[in-house]
Amino acid sequence: MPSADATGAIEPASTPPTEKAPASSRPKRFGLAAATALVMGNIIGGGIFVLPATVAPYGTISLLAFLVLSVGAVLLALLFGKLARRSPVTGGLYVYPRDAFGEFAGFLSAWSYWTMTWVSIAALAVATVGYADVLLPLDGNRALEAAVAAAALWLPAAANFAGTRWVGGVQIVSTVLKFVPLLLVATVGLFFIDTDNFGPFNASGDSASGALAASAALLLYSFLGVESAAMSAGEVRDPERTVGRASVLGTLGSALVYLLGTVAVFGLVPHGELAGSGAPFADAVDAMTGGHWGGTLIAAVALASMVGCLNGWILMSAQMPYAAARDGLFPAPFARVGKGGVPGFGVLACAVLGTLLIALNYTAGPDTTFRVLVLITTFTGCVPYLLSAAAQLYWLAKGTRDRVRPAGLTRDLIVAALCFAFSFWLIAGAGYAAVYQGVLFLFAGIPVYVWLRGRREGPAD
């Protein structure tokens, strides 16, 4: 899961589709290396610390799902690189549908992406509970677990209210911390693997194709952030070339770390134990060290990393509505920036909505909260991906020479079509309940758009 730009910089909203985007007056801070690090740092977030246990009930077929997702994420990276050539401005997944299909499509993409951010924040806050339980046993008390999740959300929210300087400082520390357990398990852990721990290939009882789609829908949560360079294109040097390269390189690097780490966890923790684990990386290190001290240490590091990830992701959740509000497509309070350089209303809205979602989902049965929230993010995250792929298909079909390079037409068409199909497949794999709840979240935004559009245009003659 992404962790957001450590600097917390906020670009002005992109220009309307009828105008050429002016060059930013701000310095371009990201070259290829920095943009690649941004993508990789945003993809590798806190969700990976819990996902091996979440997909364990499907069996080792989930490792195959990781490979499929890696290919799909690289295709998305290529897609965003192509779209950034046409619209090299900050806004990315909001700008592309808006330019192609108009303001309503741009609003739906922005609304869905914004929904994905605060639902993801709620999911990550819930994920911290398993590692907190290693340090201070919660004894399955659902009310206490909900309180811990809420605290994990509001502490970084408070840091955001303090301003971007605090956000950036916390991000630097958490970025270093989150790589410690991942690299330890992904490298040293491979030498301690016991193949008997892997369990059955398909343990779901469903068909192989069904298990593959279902596990991939859950694992998509760990790849959110592939769009980071495109979202920050306004601050990237030579974005027409750099965004695509950084997106691909960052995605490939993240996929390698993810895959090796997940294989190690599957091989270190017996399948039956892994499926019920709340802190799989801590259990994996316990298996490596033969005691509990290593797992406790890793749990502390992972918990600090996840709270830091929440710190940056909360800021990112305020940036998308900020850009849309500057264009008049989100309520005006989202465009207000406080003295600390952070859109305070956006941060507050995210924290309140995330808290309500935590409280709502903790009334469900045990061990369902994280799974439900992650599957909702799959739907709400894939809608902007679908709309961006559709935008590229539109420009290719339109065939204007200033937007489509004839030599790469076939390749670009294949990439866009595969990205559309990939996103559609992931939505289908999320299941009926997640799609149902996701559609409700999406449609809830339509009255907001109608009100804003009506107020902006004024009374009819």
Summary of the structure (lengths in Angstrom):
residues: 461
radius of gyration: 21.1
end to end distance: 48.6
largest distance: 77.8
contacts: 1771
relative contact order: 0.20
helix: 75%
strand: 0%
